[in-house]
Amino acid sequence: MIGTAKSDYALTAGDDWSEDIVLVDGNDAVIDLTGFAVAFAVDWPGGHLELTEGEGITVHAALGTIVAALTPAQTRVLPLGRLTRYQLRLAAPLDPPESLQPGLHTYLRGFLVVKPSLFEADQ
């Protein structure tokens, strides 16, 4: 069984942002993500985004790695400061690795801390 980790990430409005997230079980062994569905939700006052595989999420199943990415257009609309929450959710297959149960699991959650850009186009 994996628990829900909490982590905050800093980014600059108007920049590309991506984060490589490696999933490990309670023994620090990489979780093979073959057969898993992955979603990354971003929520702030007045807005919401959901990233899925091929649309902001890249999964390297055998390496247990998920890459979540936001475009400059997406980071530009996020409010400045620590107002933007995110959640990484896994949908485990019916026959998941021993360390997991089938079904939906939140693996990671926290805040995206958005810093202002000094470029006028990002204002």
C-alpha positions in Angstrom: 0.0 0.0 0.0 1.3 3.4 -0.8 0.4 6.5 1.2 -0.4 10.0 0.0 2.7 12.3 0.0 2.5 16.0 0.2 4.8 18.3 -1.7 4.7 21.9 -2.9 6.3 23.0 -6.2 7.3 26.5 -7.3 6.9 27.8 -10.8 6.9 31.2 -12.6 3.8 32.4 -14.4 4.2 32.2 -18.2 6.9 29.5 -18.0 6.8 25.9 -19.0 6.7 23.7 -15.9 7.2 20.0 -15.5 8.0 17.6 -12.7 9.3 14.0 -12.8 7.5 12.1 -10.1 8.8 8.6 -9.3 6.4 6.3 -7.5 7.8 4.0 -4.9 6.2 1.6 -2.4 6.7 1.4 1.3 10.0 -0.5 0.7 11.3 2.3 -1.7 10.9 -0.1 -4.7 9.8 1.5 -7.9 6.1 0.7 -8.8 5.7 -0.6 -12.3 2.8 1.5 -13.7 1.9 -0.8 -16.6 -1.9 -0.8 -16.8 -2.4 2.2 -14.5 -4.4 5.3 -15.6 -2.9 8.6 -14.3 -4.6 12.0 -13.9 -3.2 15.3 -12.5 -5.8 17.9 -11.3 -5.0 21.5 -10.8 -7.5 23.7 -9.0 -7.6 27.4 -8.0 -10.2 29.9 -7.1 -12.1 30.4 -10.4 -10.4 27.7 -12.4 -9.6 24.0 -12.9 -7.4 21.9 -15.2 -7.2 18.1 -15.5 -4.2 16.6 -17.2 -4.3 13.0 -18.5 -1.9 10.8 -20.5 -1.0 12.5 -23.7 -2.5 15.8 -22.5 0.1 17.0 -20.0 1.0 13.6 -18.5 3.7 11.3 -19.7 4.1 7.9 -18.1 7.3 5.8 -18.2 5.6 2.7 -16.8 8.6 0.4 -16.2 10.5 3.2 -14.5 7.6 4.1 -12.3 7.9 7.7 -13.5 5.1 10.2 -14.3 6.0 13.5 -15.8 3.3 16.2 -15.2 3.7 19.3 -17.4 2.0 22.7 -17.8 2.4 25.0 -20.8 3.1 28.7 -20.6 -0.5 29.5 -21.4 -1.6 27.3 -18.5 0.8 28.7 -15.9 0.0 32.2 -17.0 -3.6 31.9 -15.8 -2.7 30.5 -12.3 -3.1 33.0 -9.4 0.1 34.2 -7.8 1.1 32.8 -4.5 0.1 29.6 -2.8 -3.5 29.4 -4.0 -3.3 26.6 -6.6 -3.8 23.0 -5.3 -2.9 19.9 -7.2 -3.6 16.2 -6.9 -2.0 13.2 -8.6 -4.4 10.2 -8.8 -3.7 6.7 -10.0 -6.3 4.2 -11.2 -4.8 0.8 -10.4 -5.6 -2.1 -12.6 -7.6 -5.1 -11.3 -4.3 -7.0 -10.7 -2.0 -4.3 -9.3 1.5 -5.0 -7.8 1.5 -6.4 -4.3 1.9 -3.0 -2.7 -1.4 -1.6 -4.1 -5.1 -2.3 -4.0 -7.2 -2.0 -7.2 -9.1 1.2 -7.6 -8.4 4.9 -7.3 -5.5 6.2 -5.1 -4.3 9.7 -4.5 -0.5 9.4 -4.5 0.6 13.0 -4.2 -1.0 16.3 -3.4 0.0 19.8 -2.4 0.3 23.4 -3.8 1.8 25.0 -6.9 3.3 28.2 -5.6 3.2 30.6 -8.5 5.8 33.4 -8.7 5.2 36.5 -10.9 7.0 36.9 -14.2 8.9 40.1 -14.9 8.0 39.9 -18.6 5.1 42.2 -19.7 3.5 39.5 -21.9 3.0 37.3 -18.9 1.1 40.0 -16.9 
